[in-house]
């Protein structure tokens, strides 16, 4: 029993006297997922849902974007 108490006392003293362990810093979280590709904004076709660069999309008068003239025409007909 004395050996166990001596061991416990030595362990407590050792824990108090040793330098604290360096703190591990968490890496910064990744940026939130955005639909940007090469600095260009990606837009979703209002008809089929395909994403394409903004410069390749066709914009309807109501502000919705379409990936092709056919989808633009189909979107305008459905209104």
mmCIF file of the N, C-alpha and C atoms, coordinates in Angstrom:
data_MODEL
# 
_entry.id   MODEL 
# 
loop_
_atom_site.group_PDB 
_atom_site.id 
_atom_site.type_symbol 
_atom_site.label_atom_id 
_atom_site.label_alt_id 
_atom_site.label_comp_id 
_atom_site.label_asym_id 
_atom_site.label_entity_id 
_atom_site.label_seq_id 
_atom_site.pdbx_PDB_ins_code 
_atom_site.Cartn_x 
_atom_site.Cartn_y 
_atom_site.Cartn_z 
_atom_site.occupancy 
_atom_site.B_iso_or_equiv 
_atom_site.pdbx_formal_charge 
_atom_site.auth_seq_id 
_atom_site.auth_comp_id 
_atom_site.auth_asym_id 
_atom_site.auth_atom_id 
_atom_site.pdbx_PDB_model_num 
ATOM 1   N N  . UNK A 1 1  ? 0.833   -1.192 0.000   1.00 0.00 ? 1  UNK A N  1 
ATOM 2   C CA . UNK A 1 1  ? 0.000   0.000  0.000   1.00 0.00 ? 1  UNK A CA 1 
ATOM 3   C C  . UNK A 1 1  ? 0.879   1.257  0.000   1.00 0.00 ? 1  UNK A C  1 
ATOM 4   N N  . UNK A 1 2  ? 1.977   1.221  0.798   1.00 0.00 ? 2  UNK A N  1 
ATOM 5   C CA . UNK A 1 2  ? 2.873   2.385  0.828   1.00 0.00 ? 2  UNK A CA 1 
ATOM 6   C C  . UNK A 1 2  ? 3.502   2.613  -0.543  1.00 0.00 ? 2  UNK A C  1 
ATOM 7   N N  . UNK A 1 3  ? 3.826   1.499  -1.230  1.00 0.00 ? 3  UNK A N  1 
ATOM 8   C CA . UNK A 1 3  ? 4.425   1.617  -2.559  1.00 0.00 ? 3  UNK A CA 1 
ATOM 9   C C  . UNK A 1 3  ? 3.457   2.296  -3.536  1.00 0.00 ? 3  UNK A C  1 
ATOM 10  N N  . UNK A 1 4  ? 2.182   1.956  -3.467  1.00 0.00 ? 4  UNK A N  1 
ATOM 11  C CA . UNK A 1 4  ? 1.170   2.539  -4.344  1.00 0.00 ? 4  UNK A CA 1 
ATOM 12  C C  . UNK A 1 4  ? 1.003   4.030  -4.060  1.00 0.00 ? 4  UNK A C  1 
ATOM 13  N N  . UNK A 1 5  ? 0.967   4.415  -2.791  1.00 0.00 ? 5  UNK A N  1 
ATOM 14  C CA . UNK A 1 5  ? 0.854   5.828  -2.439  1.00 0.00 ? 5  UNK A CA 1 
ATOM 15  C C  . UNK A 1 5  ? 2.096   6.612  -2.878  1.00 0.00 ? 5  UNK A C  1 
ATOM 16  N N  . UNK A 1 6  ? 3.266   6.042  -2.702  1.00 0.00 ? 6  UNK A N  1 
ATOM 17  C CA . UNK A 1 6  ? 4.501   6.688  -3.127  1.00 0.00 ? 6  UNK A CA 1 
ATOM 18  C C  . UNK A 1 6  ? 4.524   6.868  -4.649  1.00 0.00 ? 6  UNK A C  1 
ATOM 19  N N  . UNK A 1 7  ? 4.088   5.829  -5.347  1.00 0.00 ? 7  UNK A N  1 
ATOM 20  C CA . UNK A 1 7  ? 4.025   5.916  -6.812  1.00 0.00 ? 7  UNK A CA 1 
ATOM 21  C C  . UNK A 1 7  ? 3.035   6.998  -7.249  1.00 0.00 ? 7  UNK A C  1 
ATOM 22  N N  . UNK A 1 8  ? 1.882   7.060  -6.616  1.00 0.00 ? 8  UNK A N  1 
ATOM 23  C CA . UNK A 1 8  ? 0.866   8.053  -6.951  1.00 0.00 ? 8  UNK A CA 1 
ATOM 24  C C  . UNK A 1 8  ? 1.374   9.472  -6.667  1.00 0.00 ? 8  UNK A C  1 
ATOM 25  N N  . UNK A 1 9  ? 2.049   9.669  -5.545  1.00 0.00 ? 9  UNK A N  1 
ATOM 26  C CA . UNK A 1 9  ? 2.615   10.974 -5.198  1.00 0.00 ? 9  UNK A CA 1 
ATOM 27  C C  . UNK A 1 9  ? 3.690   11.385 -6.200  1.00 0.00 ? 9  UNK A C  1 
ATOM 28  N N  . UNK A 1 10 ? 4.549   10.455 -6.592  1.00 0.00 ? 10 UNK A N  1 
ATOM 29  C CA . UNK A 1 10 ? 5.595   10.752 -7.573  1.00 0.00 ? 10 UNK A CA 1 
ATOM 30  C C  . UNK A 1 10 ? 4.975   11.131 -8.924  1.00 0.00 ? 10 UNK A C  1 
ATOM 31  N N  . UNK A 1 11 ? 3.931   10.421 -9.304  1.00 0.00 ? 11 UNK A N  1 
ATOM 32  C CA . UNK A 1 11 ? 3.262   10.717 -10.583 1.00 0.00 ? 11 UNK A CA 1 
ATOM 33  C C  . UNK A 1 11 ? 2.634   12.108 -10.567 1.00 0.00 ? 11 UNK A C  1 
ATOM 34  N N  . UNK A 1 12 ? 1.990   12.500 -9.473  1.00 0.00 ? 12 UNK A N  1 
ATOM 35  C CA . UNK A 1 12 ? 1.364   13.828 -9.352  1.00 0.00 ? 12 UNK A CA 1 
ATOM 36  C C  . UNK A 1 12 ? 2.432   14.914 -9.425  1.00 0.00 ? 12 UNK A C  1 
ATOM 37  N N  . UNK A 1 13 ? 3.554   14.728 -8.712  1.00 0.00 ? 13 UNK A N  1 
ATOM 38  C CA . UNK A 1 13 ? 4.642   15.712 -8.744  1.00 0.00 ? 13 UNK A CA 1 
ATOM 39  C C  . UNK A 1 13 ? 5.207   15.813 -10.157 1.00 0.00 ? 13 UNK A C  1 
ATOM 40  N N  . UNK A 1 14 ? 5.401   14.677 -10.818 1.00 0.00 ? 14 UNK A N  1 
ATOM 41  C CA . UNK A 1 14 ? 5.932   14.681 -12.192 1.00 0.00 ? 14 UNK A CA 1 
ATOM 42  C C  . UNK A 1 14 ? 4.986   15.419 -13.142 1.00 0.00 ? 14 UNK A C  1 
ATOM 43  N N  . UNK A 1 15 ? 3.682   15.213 -13.008 1.00 0.00 ? 15 UNK A N  1 
ATOM 44  C CA . UNK A 1 15 ? 2.709   15.881 -13.874 1.00 0.00 ? 15 UNK A CA 1 
ATOM 45  C C  . UNK A 1 15 ? 2.695   17.397 -13.631 1.00 0.00 ? 15 UNK A C  1 
ATOM 46  N N  . UNK A 1 16 ? 2.894   17.801 -12.379 1.00 0.00 ? 16 UNK A N  1 
ATOM 47  C CA . UNK A 1 16 ? 2.865   19.227 -12.056 1.00 0.00 ? 16 UNK A CA 1 
ATOM 48  C C  . UNK A 1 16 ? 4.138   19.945 -12.504 1.00 0.00 ? 16 UNK A C  1 
ATOM 49  N N  . UNK A 1 17 ? 5.270   19.260 -12.509 1.00 0.00 ? 17 UNK A N  1 
ATOM 50  C CA . UNK A 1 17 ? 6.543   19.904 -12.807 1.00 0.00 ? 17 UNK A CA 1 
ATOM 51  C C  . UNK A 1 17 ? 6.935   19.870 -14.280 1.00 0.00 ? 17 UNK A C  1 
ATOM 52  N N  . UNK A 1 18 ? 6.395   18.966 -15.037 1.00 0.00 ? 18 UNK A N  1 
ATOM 53  C CA . UNK A 1 18 ? 6.797   18.895 -16.448 1.00 0.00 ? 18 UNK A CA 1 
ATOM 54  C C  . UNK A 1 18 ? 6.192   20.055 -17.232 1.00 0.00 ? 18 UNK A C  1 
ATOM 55  N N  . UNK A 1 19 ? 6.847   20.492 -18.307 1.00 0.00 ? 19 UNK A N  1 
ATOM 56  C CA . UNK A 1 19 ? 6.291   21.590 -19.107 1.00 0.00 ? 19 UNK A CA 1 
ATOM 57  C C  . UNK A 1 19 ? 5.021   21.123 -19.822 1.00 0.00 ? 19 UNK A C  1 
ATOM 58  N N  . UNK A 1 20 ? 4.102   22.043 -20.030 1.00 0.00 ? 20 UNK A N  1 
ATOM 59  C CA . UNK A 1 20 ? 2.859   21.647 -20.693 1.00 0.00 ? 20 UNK A CA 1 
ATOM 60  C C  . UNK A 1 20 ? 3.126   21.228 -22.145 1.00 0.00 ? 20 UNK A C  1 
ATOM 61  N N  . UNK A 1 21 ? 2.365   20.291 -22.590 1.00 0.00 ? 21 UNK A N  1 
ATOM 62  C CA . UNK A 1 21 ? 2.501   19.811 -23.969 1.00 0.00 ? 21 UNK A CA 1 
ATOM 63  C C  . UNK A 1 21 ? 2.069   20.930 -24.920 1.00 0.00 ? 21 UNK A C  1 
ATOM 64  N N  . UNK A 1 22 ? 2.754   21.059 -26.055 1.00 0.00 ? 22 UNK A N  1 
ATOM 65  C CA . UNK A 1 22 ? 2.348   22.098 -27.002 1.00 0.00 ? 22 UNK A CA 1 
ATOM 66  C C  . UNK A 1 22 ? 0.931   21.819 -27.511 1.00 0.00 ? 22 UNK A C  1 
ATOM 67  N N  . UNK A 1 23 ? 0.194   22.878 -27.649 1.00 0.00 ? 23 UNK A N  1 
ATOM 68  C CA . UNK A 1 23 ? -1.191  22.733 -28.109 1.00 0.00 ? 23 UNK A CA 1 
ATOM 69  C C  . UNK A 1 23 ? -1.208  22.527 -29.614 1.00 0.00 ? 23 UNK A C  1 
ATOM 70  N N  . UNK A 1 24 ? -1.968  21.581 -30.022 1.00 0.00 ? 24 UNK A N  1 
ATOM 71  C CA . UNK A 1 24 ? -2.136  21.350 -31.451 1.00 0.00 ? 24 UNK A CA 1 
ATOM 72  C C  . UNK A 1 24 ? -3.243  22.261 -31.955 1.00 0.00 ? 24 UNK A C  1 
ATOM 73  N N  . UNK A 1 25 ? -2.883  23.101 -32.893 1.00 0.00 ? 25 UNK A N  1 
ATOM 74  C CA . UNK A 1 25 ? -3.903  23.987 -33.458 1.00 0.00 ? 25 UNK A CA 1 
ATOM 75  C C  . UNK A 1 25 ? -4.591  23.278 -34.603 1.00 0.00 ? 25 UNK A C  1 
ATOM 76  N N  . UNK A 1 26 ? -5.878  23.440 -34.653 1.00 0.00 ? 26 UNK A N  1 
ATOM 77  C CA . UNK A 1 26 ? -6.648  22.835 -35.728 1.00 0.00 ? 26 UNK A CA 1 
ATOM 78  C C  . UNK A 1 26 ? -6.372  23.608 -37.015 1.00 0.00 ? 26 UNK A C  1 
ATOM 79  N N  . UNK A 1 27 ? -6.243  22.903 -38.120 1.00 0.00 ? 27 UNK A N  1 
ATOM 80  C CA . UNK A 1 27 ? -6.059  23.629 -39.379 1.00 0.00 ? 27 UNK A CA 1 
ATOM 81  C C  . UNK A 1 27 ? -7.316  24.428 -39.683 1.00 0.00 ? 27 UNK A C  1 
ATOM 82  N N  . UNK A 1 28 ? -7.177  25.539 -40.385 1.00 0.00 ? 28 UNK A N  1 
ATOM 83  C CA . UNK A 1 28 ? -8.371  26.323 -40.682 1.00 0.00 ? 28 UNK A CA 1 
ATOM 84  C C  . UNK A 1 28 ? -9.342  25.514 -41.536 1.00 0.00 ? 28 UNK A C  1 
ATOM 85  N N  . UNK A 1 29 ? -10.622 25.724 -41.347 1.00 0.00 ? 29 UNK A N  1 
ATOM 86  C CA . UNK A 1 29 ? -11.584 24.950 -42.136 1.00 0.00 ? 29 UNK A CA 1 
ATOM 87  C C  . UNK A 1 29 ? -11.484 25.336 -43.613 1.00 0.00 ? 29 UNK A C  1 
ATOM 88  N N  . UNK A 1 30 ? -11.797 24.406 -44.497 1.00 0.00 ? 30 UNK A N  1 
ATOM 89  C CA . UNK A 1 30 ? -11.744 24.750 -45.915 1.00 0.00 ? 30 UNK A CA 1 
ATOM 90  C C  . UNK A 1 30 ? -12.807 25.796 -46.233 1.00 0.00 ? 30 UNK A C  1 
ATOM 91  N N  . UNK A 1 31 ? -12.592 26.560 -47.276 1.00 0.00 ? 31 UNK A N  1 
ATOM 92  C CA . UNK A 1 31 ? -13.611 27.552 -47.615 1.00 0.00 ? 31 UNK A CA 1 
ATOM 93  C C  . UNK A 1 31 ? -14.910 26.855 -47.990 1.00 0.00 ? 31 UNK A C  1 
ATOM 94  N N  . UNK A 1 32 ? -16.037 27.499 -47.786 1.00 0.00 ? 32 UNK A N  1 
ATOM 95  C CA . UNK A 1 32 ? -17.312 26.859 -48.124 1.00 0.00 ? 32 UNK A CA 1 
ATOM 96  C C  . UNK A 1 32 ? -17.372 26.542 -49.611 1.00 0.00 ? 32 UNK A C  1 
ATOM 97  N N  . UNK A 1 33 ? -18.089 25.474 -49.940 1.00 0.00 ? 33 UNK A N  1 
ATOM 98  C CA . UNK A 1 33 ? -18.203 25.064 -51.335 1.00 0.00 ? 33 UNK A CA 1 
ATOM 99  C C  . UNK A 1 33 ? -18.957 26.127 -52.124 1.00 0.00 ? 33 UNK A C  1 
ATOM 100 N N  . UNK A 1 34 ? -18.342 26.574 -53.164 1.00 0.00 ? 34 UNK A N  1 
ATOM 101 C CA . UNK A 1 34 ? -19.006 27.533 -54.047 1.00 0.00 ? 34 UNK A CA 1 
ATOM 102 C C  . UNK A 1 34 ? -18.963 26.984 -55.456 1.00 0.00 ? 34 UNK A C  1 
ATOM 103 N N  . UNK A 1 35 ? -19.870 27.377 -56.237 1.00 0.00 ? 35 UNK A N  1 
ATOM 104 C CA . UNK A 1 35 ? -19.920 26.912 -57.614 1.00 0.00 ? 35 UNK A CA 1 
ATOM 105 C C  . UNK A 1 35 ? -19.182 27.907 -58.501 1.00 0.00 ? 35 UNK A C  1 
ATOM 106 N N  . UNK A 1 36 ? -17.904 28.053 -58.207 1.00 0.00 ? 36 UNK A N  1 
ATOM 107 C CA . UNK A 1 36 ? -17.060 28.918 -59.018 1.00 0.00 ? 36 UNK A CA 1 
ATOM 108 C C  . UNK A 1 36 ? -15.980 28.058 -59.636 1.00 0.00 ? 36 UNK A C  1 
ATOM 109 N N  . UNK A 1 37 ? -15.641 28.352 -60.854 1.00 0.00 ? 37 UNK A N  1 
ATOM 110 C CA . UNK A 1 37 ? -14.666 27.545 -61.574 1.00 0.00 ? 37 UNK A CA 1 
ATOM 111 C C  . UNK A 1 37 ? -13.682 28.493 -62.234 1.00 0.00 ? 37 UNK A C  1 
ATOM 112 N N  . UNK A 1 38 ? -12.461 28.508 -61.751 1.00 0.00 ? 38 UNK A N  1 
ATOM 113 C CA . UNK A 1 38 ? -11.455 29.358 -62.357 1.00 0.00 ? 38 UNK A CA 1 
ATOM 114 C C  . UNK A 1 38 ? -11.792 30.832 -62.249 1.00 0.00 ? 38 UNK A C  1 
ATOM 115 N N  . UNK A 1 39 ? -12.448 31.234 -61.186 1.00 0.00 ? 39 UNK A N  1 
ATOM 116 C CA . UNK A 1 39 ? -12.800 32.632 -60.999 1.00 0.00 ? 39 UNK A CA 1 
ATOM 117 C C  . UNK A 1 39 ? -14.069 33.033 -61.722 1.00 0.00 ? 39 UNK A C  1 
ATOM 118 N N  . UNK A 1 40 ? -14.656 32.105 -62.455 1.00 0.00 ? 40 UNK A N  1 
ATOM 119 C CA . UNK A 1 40 ? -15.880 32.427 -63.183 1.00 0.00 ? 40 UNK A CA 1 
ATOM 120 C C  . UNK A 1 40 ? -17.067 31.780 -62.486 1.00 0.00 ? 40 UNK A C  1 
ATOM 121 N N  . UNK A 1 41 ? -18.142 32.496 -62.389 1.00 0.00 ? 41 UNK A N  1 
ATOM 122 C CA . UNK A 1 41 ? -19.328 32.015 -61.705 1.00 0.00 ? 41 UNK A CA 1 
ATOM 123 C C  . UNK A 1 41 ? -20.023 30.949 -62.554 1.00 0.00 ? 41 UNK A C  1 
ATOM 124 N N  . UNK A 1 42 ? -20.445 29.873 -61.882 1.00 0.00 ? 42 UNK A N  1 
ATOM 125 C CA . UNK A 1 42 ? -21.170 28.802 -62.548 1.00 0.00 ? 42 UNK A CA 1 
ATOM 126 C C  . UNK A 1 42 ? -22.657 28.987 -62.264 1.00 0.00 ? 42 UNK A C  1 
ATOM 127 N N  . UNK A 1 43 ? -23.463 28.888 -63.306 1.00 0.00 ? 43 UNK A N  1 
ATOM 128 C CA . UNK A 1 43 ? -24.903 29.078 -63.169 1.00 0.00 ? 43 UNK A CA 1 
ATOM 129 C C  . UNK A 1 43 ? -25.638 27.807 -63.571 1.00 0.00 ? 43 UNK A C  1 
ATOM 130 N N  . UNK A 1 44 ? -26.824 27.659 -63.033 1.00 0.00 ? 44 UNK A N  1 
ATOM 131 C CA . UNK A 1 44 ? -27.643 26.475 -63.268 1.00 0.00 ? 44 UNK A CA 1 
ATOM 132 C C  . UNK A 1 44 ? -28.697 26.781 -64.328 1.00 0.00 ? 44 UNK A C  1 
ATOM 133 N N  . UNK A 1 45 ? -28.845 25.873 -65.301 1.00 0.00 ? 45 UNK A N  1 
ATOM 134 C CA . UNK A 1 45 ? -29.875 26.024 -66.327 1.00 0.00 ? 45 UNK A CA 1 
ATOM 135 C C  . UNK A 1 45 ? -31.235 25.854 -65.667 1.00 0.00 ? 45 UNK A C  1 
ATOM 136 N N  . UNK A 1 46 ? -32.150 26.780 -65.929 1.00 0.00 ? 46 UNK A N  1 
ATOM 137 C CA . UNK A 1 46 ? -33.479 26.729 -65.331 1.00 0.00 ? 46 UNK A CA 1 
ATOM 138 C C  . UNK A 1 46 ? -34.320 25.602 -65.914 1.00 0.00 ? 46 UNK A C  1 
ATOM 139 N N  . UNK A 1 47 ? -33.906 25.039 -67.041 1.00 0.00 ? 47 UNK A N  1 
ATOM 140 C CA . UNK A 1 47 ? -34.679 23.964 -67.676 1.00 0.00 ? 47 UNK A CA 1 
ATOM 141 C C  . UNK A 1 47 ? -34.187 22.576 -67.265 1.00 0.00 ? 47 UNK A C  1 
ATOM 142 N N  . UNK A 1 48 ? -32.870 22.331 -67.390 1.00 0.00 ? 48 UNK A N  1 
ATOM 143 C CA . UNK A 1 48 ? -32.349 20.973 -67.151 1.00 0.00 ? 48 UNK A CA 1 
ATOM 144 C C  . UNK A 1 48 ? -31.496 20.852 -65.900 1.00 0.00 ? 48 UNK A C  1 
ATOM 145 N N  . UNK A 1 49 ? -31.059 21.962 -65.305 1.00 0.00 ? 49 UNK A N  1 
ATOM 146 C CA . UNK A 1 49 ? -30.282 21.914 -64.068 1.00 0.00 ? 49 UNK A CA 1 
ATOM 147 C C  . UNK A 1 49 ? -28.790 21.745 -64.254 1.00 0.00 ? 49 UNK A C  1 
ATOM 148 N N  . UNK A 1 50 ? -28.305 21.760 -65.487 1.00 0.00 ? 50 UNK A N  1 
ATOM 149 C CA . UNK A 1 50 ? -26.875 21.629 -65.741 1.00 0.00 ? 50 UNK A CA 1 
ATOM 150 C C  . UNK A 1 50 ? -26.176 22.926 -65.373 1.00 0.00 ? 50 UNK A C  1 
ATOM 151 N N  . UNK A 1 51 ? -24.980 22.810 -64.768 1.00 0.00 ? 51 UNK A N  1 
ATOM 152 C CA . UNK A 1 51 ? -24.185 23.990 -64.441 1.00 0.00 ? 51 UNK A CA 1 
ATOM 153 C C  . UNK A 1 51 ? -23.212 24.273 -65.572 1.00 0.00 ? 51 UNK A C  1 
ATOM 154 N N  . UNK A 1 52 ? -23.078 25.547 -65.914 1.00 0.00 ? 52 UNK A N  1 
ATOM 155 C CA . UNK A 1 52 ? -22.151 25.974 -66.956 1.00 0.00 ? 52 UNK A CA 1 
ATOM 156 C C  . UNK A 1 52 ? -21.618 27.353 -66.577 1.00 0.00 ? 52 UNK A C  1 
ATOM 157 N N  . UNK A 1 53 ? -20.449 27.737 -67.139 1.00 0.00 ? 53 UNK A N  1 
ATOM 158 C CA . UNK A 1 53 ? -19.921 29.075 -66.856 1.00 0.00 ? 53 UNK A CA 1 
ATOM 159 C C  . UNK A 1 53 ? -20.902 30.161 -67.294 1.00 0.00 ? 53 UNK A C  1 
ATOM 160 N N  . UNK A 1 54 ? -20.910 31.245 -66.551 1.00 0.00 ? 54 UNK A N  1 
ATOM 161 C CA . UNK A 1 54 ? -21.859 32.324 -66.815 1.00 0.00 ? 54 UNK A CA 1 
ATOM 162 C C  . UNK A 1 54 ? -21.738 32.848 -68.248 1.00 0.00 ? 54 UNK A C  1 
ATOM 163 N N  . UNK A 1 55 ? -20.517 32.897 -68.777 1.00 0.00 ? 55 UNK A N  1 
ATOM 164 C CA . UNK A 1 55 ? -20.331 33.442 -70.122 1.00 0.00 ? 55 UNK A CA 1 
ATOM 165 C C  . UNK A 1 55 ? -20.962 32.573 -71.202 1.00 0.00 ? 55 UNK A C  1 
ATOM 166 N N  . UNK A 1 56 ? -21.217 31.290 -70.900 1.00 0.00 ? 56 UNK A N  1 
ATOM 167 C CA . UNK A 1 56 ? -21.823 30.388 -71.878 1.00 0.00 ? 56 UNK A CA 1 
ATOM 168 C C  . UNK A 1 56 ? -23.340 30.293 -71.745 1.00 0.00 ? 56 UNK A C  1 
ATOM 169 N N  . UNK A 1 57 ? -23.899 30.912 -70.732 1.00 0.00 ? 57 UNK A N  1 
ATOM 170 C CA . UNK A 1 57 ? -25.335 30.802 -70.485 1.00 0.00 ? 57 UNK A CA 1 
ATOM 171 C C  . UNK A 1 57 ? -26.102 31.884 -71.237 1.00 0.00 ? 57 UNK A C  1 
ATOM 172 N N  . UNK A 1 58 ? -27.350 31.578 -71.532 1.00 0.00 ? 58 UNK A N  1 
ATOM 173 C CA . UNK A 1 58 ? -28.252 32.535 -72.167 1.00 0.00 ? 58 UNK A CA 1 
ATOM 174 C C  . UNK A 1 58 ? -29.228 33.019 -71.109 1.00 0.00 ? 58 UNK A C  1 
ATOM 175 N N  . UNK A 1 59 ? -29.432 34.324 -71.056 1.00 0.00 ? 59 UNK A N  1 
ATOM 176 C CA . UNK A 1 59 ? -30.304 34.894 -70.029 1.00 0.00 ? 59 UNK A CA 1 
ATOM 177 C C  . UNK A 1 59 ? -31.643 35.285 -70.650 1.00 0.00 ? 59 UNK A C  1 
ATOM 178 N N  . UNK A 1 60 ? -32.702 34.822 -70.029 1.00 0.00 ? 60 UNK A N  1 
ATOM 179 C CA . UNK A 1 60 ? -34.052 35.165 -70.483 1.00 0.00 ? 60 UNK A CA 1 
ATOM 180 C C  . UNK A 1 60 ? -34.426 36.543 -69.940 1.00 0.00 ? 60 UNK A C  1 
ATOM 181 N N  . UNK A 1 61 ? -35.500 37.081 -70.464 1.00 0.00 ? 61 UNK A N  1 
ATOM 182 C CA . UNK A 1 61 ? -35.950 38.412 -70.030 1.00 0.00 ? 61 UNK A CA 1 
ATOM 183 C C  . UNK A 1 61 ? -36.370 38.417 -68.560 1.00 0.00 ? 61 UNK A C  1 
ATOM 184 N N  . UNK A 1 62 ? -36.817 37.269 -68.061 1.00 0.00 ? 62 UNK A N  1 
ATOM 185 C CA . UNK A 1 62 ? -37.224 37.206 -66.656 1.00 0.00 ? 62 UNK A CA 1 
ATOM 186 C C  . UNK A 1 62 ? -36.050 36.997 -65.700 1.00 0.00 ? 62 UNK A C  1 
ATOM 187 N N  . UNK A 1 63 ? -34.799 36.914 -66.243 1.00 0.00 ? 63 UNK A N  1 
ATOM 188 C CA . UNK A 1 63 ? -33.605 36.814 -65.418 1.00 0.00 ? 63 UNK A CA 1 
ATOM 189 C C  . UNK A 1 63 ? -33.105 35.399 -65.202 1.00 0.00 ? 63 UNK A C  1 
ATOM 190 N N  . UNK A 1 64 ? -33.841 34.387 -65.683 1.00 0.00 ? 64 UNK A N  1 
ATOM 191 C CA . UNK A 1 64 ? -33.381 33.003 -65.541 1.00 0.00 ? 64 UNK A CA 1 
ATOM 192 C C  . UNK A 1 64 ? -32.342 32.703 -66.622 1.00 0.00 ? 64 UNK A C  1 
ATOM 193 N N  . UNK A 1 65 ? -31.470 31.735 -66.314 1.00 0.00 ? 65 UNK A N  1 
ATOM 194 C CA . UNK A 1 65 ? -30.391 31.368 -67.234 1.00 0.00 ? 65 UNK A CA 1 
ATOM 195 C C  . UNK A 1 65 ? -30.655 29.992 -67.835 1.00 0.00 ? 65 UNK A C  1 
ATOM 196 N N  . UNK A 1 66 ? -30.235 29.841 -69.108 1.00 0.00 ? 66 UNK A N  1 
ATOM 197 C CA . UNK A 1 66 ? -30.409 28.585 -69.835 1.00 0.00 ? 66 UNK A CA 1 
ATOM 198 C C  . UNK A 1 66 ? -29.105 28.221 -70.519 1.00 0.00 ? 66 UNK A C  1 
ATOM 199 N N  . UNK A 1 67 ? -28.888 26.891 -70.699 1.00 0.00 ? 67 UNK A N  1 
ATOM 200 C CA . UNK A 1 67 ? -27.627 26.419 -71.259 1.00 0.00 ? 67 UNK A CA 1 
ATOM 201 C C  . UNK A 1 67 ? -27.637 26.379 -72.786 1.00 0.00 ? 67 UNK A C  1 
ATOM 202 N N  . UNK A 1 68 ? -28.794 26.443 -73.419 1.00 0.00 ? 68 UNK A N  1 
ATOM 203 C CA . UNK A 1 68 ? -28.842 26.376 -74.881 1.00 0.00 ? 68 UNK A CA 1 
ATOM 204 C C  . UNK A 1 68 ? -30.054 27.144 -75.398 1.00 0.00 ? 68 UNK A C  1 
ATOM 205 N N  . UNK A 1 69 ? -30.029 27.492 -76.687 1.00 0.00 ? 69 UNK A N  1 
ATOM 206 C CA . UNK A 1 69 ? -31.191 28.183 -77.264 1.00 0.00 ? 69 UNK A CA 1 
ATOM 207 C C  . UNK A 1 69 ? -32.471 27.342 -77.181 1.00 0.00 ? 69 UNK A C  1 
ATOM 208 N N  . UNK A 1 70 ? -32.330 26.026 -77.298 1.00 0.00 ? 70 UNK A N  1 
ATOM 209 C CA . UNK A 1 70 ? -33.503 25.152 -77.214 1.00 0.00 ? 70 UNK A CA 1 
ATOM 210 C C  . UNK A 1 70 ? -34.144 25.216 -75.822 1.00 0.00 ? 70 UNK A C  1 
ATOM 211 N N  . UNK A 1 71 ? -33.301 25.209 -74.795 1.00 0.00 ? 71 UNK A N  1 
ATOM 212 C CA . UNK A 1 71 ? -33.837 25.275 -73.436 1.00 0.00 ? 71 UNK A CA 1 
ATOM 213 C C  . UNK A 1 71 ? -34.404 26.657 -73.143 1.00 0.00 ? 71 UNK A C  1 
ATOM 214 N N  . UNK A 1 72 ? -33.798 27.678 -73.715 1.00 0.00 ? 72 UNK A N  1 
ATOM 215 C CA . UNK A 1 72 ? -34.342 29.031 -73.559 1.00 0.00 ? 72 UNK A CA 1 
ATOM 216 C C  . UNK A 1 72 ? -35.731 29.097 -74.178 1.00 0.00 ? 72 UNK A C  1 
ATOM 217 N N  . UNK A 1 73 ? -35.895 28.545 -75.383 1.00 0.00 ? 73 UNK A N  1 
ATOM 218 C CA . UNK A 1 73 ? -37.188 28.558 -76.048 1.00 0.00 ? 73 UNK A CA 1 
ATOM 219 C C  . UNK A 1 73 ? -38.197 27.725 -75.251 1.00 0.00 ? 73 UNK A C  1 
ATOM 220 N N  . UNK A 1 74 ? -37.785 26.567 -74.746 1.00 0.00 ? 74 UNK A N  1 
ATOM 221 C CA . UNK A 1 74 ? -38.680 25.713 -73.964 1.00 0.00 ? 74 UNK A CA 1 
ATOM 222 C C  . UNK A 1 74 ? -39.097 26.421 -72.672 1.00 0.00 ? 74 UNK A C  1 
ATOM 223 N N  . UNK A 1 75 ? -38.178 27.139 -72.066 1.00 0.00 ? 75 UNK A N  1 
ATOM 224 C CA . UNK A 1 75 ? -38.500 27.868 -70.840 1.00 0.00 ? 75 UNK A CA 1 
ATOM 225 C C  . UNK A 1 75 ? -39.467 29.011 -71.087 1.00 0.00 ? 75 UNK A C  1 
ATOM 226 N N  . UNK A 1 76 ? -39.312 29.688 -72.219 1.00 0.00 ? 76 UNK A N  1 
ATOM 227 C CA . UNK A 1 76 ? -40.219 30.788 -72.550 1.00 0.00 ? 76 UNK A CA 1 
ATOM 228 C C  . UNK A 1 76 ? -41.598 30.266 -72.916 1.00 0.00 ? 76 UNK A C  1 
ATOM 229 N N  . UNK A 1 77 ? -41.688 29.080 -73.524 1.00 0.00 ? 77 UNK A N  1 
ATOM 230 C CA . UNK A 1 77 ? -42.982 28.487 -73.890 1.00 0.00 ? 77 UNK A CA 1 
ATOM 231 C C  . UNK A 1 77 ? -43.760 28.053 -72.663 1.00 0.00 ? 77 UNK A C  1 
ATOM 232 N N  . UNK A 1 78 ? -43.058 27.586 -71.632 1.00 0.00 ? 78 UNK A N  1 
ATOM 233 C CA . UNK A 1 78 ? -43.731 27.052 -70.454 1.00 0.00 ? 78 UNK A CA 1 
ATOM 234 C C  . UNK A 1 78 ? -44.330 28.140 -69.567 1.00 0.00 ? 78 UNK A C  1 
ATOM 235 N N  . UNK A 1 79 ? -44.047 29.370 -69.839 1.00 0.00 ? 79 UNK A N  1 
ATOM 236 C CA . UNK A 1 79 ? -44.587 30.456 -68.989 1.00 0.00 ? 79 UNK A CA 1 
ATOM 237 C C  . UNK A 1 79 ? -45.997 30.772 -69.304 1.00 0.00 ? 79 UNK A C  1 
# 
